Amino acid sequence: MRIRHEGISIFLRRRHFRNLWLGSVISGLGNELGSAAVLWMVLGITHSPAAVGLISLCVGVPAAIVNPFAGVLGDRFSRSRLMVLGNVLLALIYGGIAVNSHLGIHWIWLSYVLLALSSVVTPLTSTGRSQLVAELLPEDERSTANFFDDVYLHLTWLVGPAIAGLSVAWLGYGLVLVLDAVSFILCAIFLFSIPSSLHTPGTPFSQLSEY
């Protein structure tokens, strides 16, 4: 019960943590929607399992190259603003894939290029998130924050694929791609409320304003 009551207290008192958590959930679920929609789009256009398999290559290779550098950016710049930038860029990328789908322009290579770009941008949306939580909350509240992060991860990993599959079946991959882009914009709006000046390496929580 203690975790439950502390969690309610955090959500009521810590507005920026609440916005970070809600934005992460929305973005995470939207990411699952986008992943499912892209798979069905590529399969629908090409009717080729090999073409679907290339998606993993387009996403995995750039991410493996970029991930080590994302942490450096998180140490040099405002983590919250990097996450905002990452989500805005992802909205533009998946919006581009959605436009490509709605216009009936079956340039599958363009979708591969945009997916590769998304894998380059995605680390910006998550790198340094745990450090940002540490900056938003005092030490005695971070264990409760970890509990809510576990809830967020389970929502996106377990519930997300089911929602994505049903959404593609009911709405079609074109509209689901639009919803994915909208989810990234909503996440960026939530994250923009977090002050860009929050990240100051070495600044203890006691010197920060109440969040």
DRENDO-1510 file (C-alpha; in Angstrom, 1 decimal, always signed):
<recs>
REC; n; res; u; v; w
REC; 1; MET; +0.0; +0.0; +0.0 .
REC; 2; ARG; +2.9; +2.3; +0.6 .
REC; 3; ILE; +4.0; +2.2; -3.0 .
REC; 4; ARG; +0.4; +2.9; -4.1 .
REC; 5; HIS; +0.0; +5.9; -1.8 .
REC; 6; GLU; +3.5; +7.3; -2.7 .
REC; 7; GLY; +2.7; +6.8; -6.3 .
REC; 8; ILE; -0.5; +8.9; -6.1 .
REC; 9; SER; +1.4; +11.5; -4.1 .
REC; 10; ILE; +4.2; +11.7; -6.8 .
REC; 11; PHE; +1.6; +12.1; -9.6 .
REC; 12; LEU; -0.2; +14.9; -7.6 .
REC; 13; ARG; +2.9; +16.8; -6.5 .
REC; 14; ARG; +5.5; +16.2; -9.2 .
REC; 15; ARG; +4.0; +17.6; -12.3 .
REC; 16; HIS; +7.1; +17.2; -14.5 .
REC; 17; PHE; +7.6; +13.6; -13.5 .
REC; 18; ARG; +3.9; +13.0; -14.3 .
REC; 19; ASN; +4.3; +14.6; -17.7 .
REC; 20; LEU; +7.5; +12.6; -18.4 .
REC; 21; TRP; +5.7; +9.3; -17.5 .
REC; 22; LEU; +2.5; +10.1; -19.5 .
REC; 23; GLY; +4.6; +11.2; -22.5 .
REC; 24; SER; +6.6; +8.1; -22.3 .
REC; 25; VAL; +3.5; +5.9; -22.2 .
REC; 26; ILE; +1.9; +7.7; -25.2 .
REC; 27; SER; +5.1; +7.6; -27.2 .
REC; 28; GLY; +5.8; +4.0; -26.4 .
REC; 29; LEU; +2.3; +2.8; -27.4 .
REC; 30; GLY; +2.6; +5.0; -30.5 .
REC; 31; ASN; +5.9; +3.3; -31.4 .
REC; 32; GLU; +4.2; -0.1; -31.2 .
REC; 33; LEU; +1.5; +1.2; -33.5 .
REC; 34; GLY; +4.0; +2.5; -36.0 .
REC; 35; SER; +6.1; -0.7; -36.0 .
REC; 36; ALA; +3.0; -2.9; -36.7 .
REC; 37; ALA; +1.8; -0.5; -39.4 .
REC; 38; VAL; +5.1; -0.5; -41.2 .
REC; 39; LEU; +5.3; -4.3; -41.2 .
REC; 40; TRP; +1.9; -4.6; -42.7 .
REC; 41; MET; +2.5; -1.8; -45.2 .
REC; 42; VAL; +5.7; -3.3; -46.5 .
REC; 43; LEU; +4.1; -6.8; -46.7 .
REC; 44; GLY; +1.1; -5.4; -48.4 .
REC; 45; ILE; +3.1; -3.5; -51.1 .
REC; 46; THR; +5.8; -6.1; -51.8 .
REC; 47; HIS; +4.1; -9.4; -50.7 .
REC; 48; SER; +7.7; -10.4; -49.8 .
REC; 49; PRO; +8.8; -11.8; -46.4 .
REC; 50; ALA; +12.4; -10.8; -47.4 .
REC; 51; ALA; +11.3; -7.2; -47.8 .
REC; 52; VAL; +9.8; -7.3; -44.3 .
REC; 53; GLY; +13.0; -8.8; -43.0 .
REC; 54; LEU; +15.0; -5.9; -44.4 .
REC; 55; ILE; +13.1; -3.6; -42.0 .
REC; 56; SER; +15.1; -5.1; -39.1 .
REC; 57; LEU; +18.3; -4.4; -41.0 .
REC; 58; CYS; +17.3; -0.8; -41.7 .
REC; 59; VAL; +16.4; -0.2; -38.1 .
REC; 60; GLY; +19.1; -2.3; -36.3 .
REC; 61; VAL; +22.3; -1.2; -38.0 .
REC; 62; PRO; +21.9; +2.6; -37.7 .
REC; 63; ALA; +20.8; +2.2; -34.1 .
REC; 64; ALA; +23.8; +0.2; -33.2 .
REC; 65; ILE; +26.1; +2.9; -34.6 .
REC; 66; VAL; +24.3; +5.9; -33.1 .
REC; 67; ASN; +23.4; +4.6; -29.6 .
REC; 68; PRO; +26.9; +5.1; -28.1 .
REC; 69; PHE; +26.9; +8.8; -29.1 .
REC; 70; ALA; +23.4; +9.5; -27.8 .
REC; 71; GLY; +24.7; +9.3; -24.2 .
REC; 72; VAL; +27.3; +11.9; -25.0 .
REC; 73; LEU; +24.6; +14.3; -26.2 .
REC; 74; GLY; +22.6; +13.7; -23.1 .
REC; 75; ASP; +25.6; +14.8; -21.0 .
REC; 76; ARG; +26.2; +17.9; -23.0 .
REC; 77; PHE; +22.6; +19.2; -23.6 .
REC; 78; SER; +19.3; +19.4; -21.8 .
REC; 79; ARG; +17.9; +15.9; -21.7 .
REC; 80; SER; +14.3; +17.0; -21.8 .
REC; 81; ARG; +14.9; +19.1; -24.9 .
REC; 82; LEU; +16.7; +16.2; -26.6 .
REC; 83; MET; +13.7; +14.1; -25.9 .
REC; 84; VAL; +11.4; +16.7; -27.3 .
REC; 85; LEU; +13.5; +17.0; -30.4 .
REC; 86; GLY; +13.6; +13.3; -30.9 .
REC; 87; ASN; +9.8; +13.0; -30.7 .
REC; 88; VAL; +9.2; +15.8; -33.1 .
REC; 89; LEU; +11.6; +14.3; -35.6 .
REC; 90; LEU; +9.9; +10.9; -35.2 .
REC; 91; ALA; +6.5; +12.5; -35.8 .
REC; 92; LEU; +7.9; +14.0; -39.0 .
REC; 93; ILE; +9.4; +10.7; -40.1 .
REC; 94; TYR; +6.3; +8.6; -39.5 .
REC; 95; GLY; +4.2; +11.4; -40.9 .
REC; 96; GLY; +6.2; +11.1; -44.1 .
REC; 97; ILE; +5.7; +7.4; -44.2 .
REC; 98; ALA; +1.9; +8.0; -43.7 .
REC; 99; VAL; +1.8; +10.5; -46.6 .
REC; 100; ASN; +3.7; +8.1; -48.8 .
REC; 101; SER; +1.1; +5.5; -48.0 .
REC; 102; HIS; -1.9; +7.7; -48.5 .
REC; 103; LEU; -0.7; +9.1; -51.8 .
REC; 104; GLY; -0.2; +5.5; -53.1 .
REC; 105; ILE; +3.4; +6.2; -53.8 .
REC; 106; HIS; +4.8; +2.7; -53.4 .
REC; 107; TRP; +8.5; +3.7; -53.1 .
REC; 108; ILE; +9.5; +1.0; -50.7 .
REC; 109; TRP; +13.1; +2.3; -50.7 .
REC; 110; LEU; +11.8; +5.6; -49.3 .
REC; 111; SER; +10.2; +3.8; -46.4 .
REC; 112; TYR; +13.5; +2.0; -45.7 .
REC; 113; VAL; +15.3; +5.3; -45.7 .
REC; 114; LEU; +12.8; +6.9; -43.3 .
REC; 115; LEU; +12.9; +3.9; -41.0 .
REC; 116; ALA; +16.7; +4.1; -40.9 .
REC; 117; LEU; +16.4; +7.8; -40.0 .
REC; 118; SER; +14.0; +6.9; -37.3 .
REC; 119; SER; +16.4; +4.5; -35.7 .
REC; 120; VAL; +19.0; +7.2; -35.7 .
REC; 121; VAL; +16.6; +9.6; -33.9 .
REC; 122; THR; +15.0; +7.2; -31.5 .
REC; 123; PRO; +17.9; +7.1; -29.0 .
REC; 124; LEU; +17.3; +10.8; -28.3 .
REC; 125; THR; +13.9; +9.9; -26.9 .
REC; 126; SER; +15.2; +7.6; -24.2 .
REC; 127; THR; +18.9; +8.2; -23.6 .
REC; 128; GLY; +19.3; +9.8; -20.2 .
REC; 129; ARG; +15.8; +9.2; -19.1 .
REC; 130; SER; +16.8; +7.6; -15.8 .
REC; 131; GLN; +19.1; +10.5; -15.1 .
REC; 132; LEU; +16.3; +12.9; -15.9 .
REC; 133; VAL; +14.1; +11.1; -13.4 .
REC; 134; ALA; +16.8; +11.5; -10.8 .
REC; 135; GLU; +16.9; +15.2; -11.4 .
REC; 136; LEU; +13.1; +15.5; -11.1 .
REC; 137; LEU; +12.7; +13.5; -7.9 .
REC; 138; PRO; +14.5; +13.4; -4.5 .
REC; 139; GLU; +16.2; +10.2; -3.6 .
REC; 140; ASP; +13.5; +8.9; -1.3 .
REC; 141; GLU; +10.9; +9.0; -4.1 .
REC; 142; ARG; +13.0; +7.3; -6.8 .
REC; 143; SER; +12.1; +3.7; -5.9 .
REC; 144; THR; +8.4; +4.5; -6.4 .
REC; 145; ALA; +9.4; +6.1; -9.8 .
REC; 146; ASN; +11.1; +2.8; -10.7 .
REC; 147; PHE; +7.8; +1.0; -10.0 .
REC; 148; PHE; +6.0; +3.3; -12.4 .
REC; 149; ASP; +8.7; +2.8; -15.0 .
REC; 150; ASP; +8.1; -0.9; -14.8 .
REC; 151; VAL; +4.4; -0.3; -15.3 .
REC; 152; TYR; +5.3; +1.9; -18.4 .
REC; 153; LEU; +7.5; -0.8; -19.9 .
REC; 154; HIS; +4.9; -3.5; -19.4 .
REC; 155; LEU; +2.2; -1.3; -20.9 .
REC; 156; THR; +4.3; -0.8; -24.0 .
REC; 157; TRP; +5.7; -4.3; -24.4 .
REC; 158; LEU; +2.7; -6.3; -23.5 .
REC; 159; VAL; -0.4; -4.2; -24.2 .
REC; 160; GLY; +1.2; -2.2; -27.1 .
REC; 161; PRO; +1.5; -5.0; -29.7 .
REC; 162; ALA; -2.1; -6.1; -29.0 .
REC; 163; ILE; -3.4; -2.6; -29.5 .
REC; 164; ALA; -1.3; -2.2; -32.6 .
REC; 165; GLY; -2.5; -5.4; -34.2 .
REC; 166; LEU; -6.1; -4.6; -33.6 .
REC; 167; SER; -5.7; -1.0; -34.8 .
REC; 168; VAL; -4.1; -2.1; -38.0 .
REC; 169; ALA; -6.9; -4.6; -38.6 .
REC; 170; TRP; -9.7; -2.1; -37.9 .
REC; 171; LEU; -8.2; +1.1; -39.2 .
REC; 172; GLY; -5.6; +0.1; -41.8 .
REC; 173; TYR; -1.9; +0.8; -41.7 .
REC; 174; GLY; -2.2; +4.3; -43.2 .
REC; 175; LEU; -4.4; +5.7; -40.4 .
REC; 176; VAL; -2.4; +3.9; -37.8 .
REC; 177; LEU; +0.8; +5.6; -39.1 .
REC; 178; VAL; -0.9; +9.0; -38.6 .
REC; 179; LEU; -1.9; +8.0; -35.1 .
REC; 180; ASP; +1.7; +7.1; -34.4 .
REC; 181; ALA; +2.9; +10.5; -35.6 .
REC; 182; VAL; +0.3; +12.2; -33.4 .
REC; 183; SER; +1.5; +10.2; -30.4 .
REC; 184; PHE; +5.0; +11.6; -30.8 .
REC; 185; ILE; +3.7; +15.1; -31.0 .
REC; 186; LEU; +1.7; +14.6; -27.8 .
REC; 187; CYS; +4.7; +13.2; -26.1 .
REC; 188; ALA; +6.8; +16.2; -27.2 .
REC; 189; ILE; +4.1; +18.5; -25.7 .
REC; 190; PHE; +4.2; +16.8; -22.3 .
REC; 191; LEU; +8.0; +16.8; -22.3 .
REC; 192; PHE; +8.3; +20.5; -23.3 .
REC; 193; SER; +6.8; +21.4; -19.9 .
REC; 194; ILE; +10.0; +20.2; -18.2 .
REC; 195; PRO; +12.5; +23.1; -17.9 .
REC; 196; SER; +15.4; +23.0; -20.3 .
REC; 197; SER; +17.6; +24.4; -17.6 .
REC; 198; LEU; +16.9; +21.5; -15.3 .
REC; 199; HIS; +20.0; +19.5; -16.4 .
REC; 200; THR; +23.0; +20.9; -14.6 .
REC; 201; PRO; +25.6; +18.2; -14.0 .
REC; 202; GLY; +26.4; +17.9; -10.3 .
REC; 203; THR; +23.5; +20.0; -9.0 .
REC; 204; PRO; +21.9; +18.3; -6.0 .
REC; 205; PHE; +18.1; +18.0; -5.8 .
REC; 206; SER; +18.0; +20.3; -2.8 .
REC; 207; GLN; +19.2; +23.2; -5.0 .
REC; 208; LEU; +16.5; +22.7; -7.6 .
REC; 209; SER; +13.1; +24.2; -7.4 .
REC; 210; GLU; +10.1; +22.1; -6.4 .
REC; 211; TYR; +8.7; +20.1; -9.4 .
</recs>
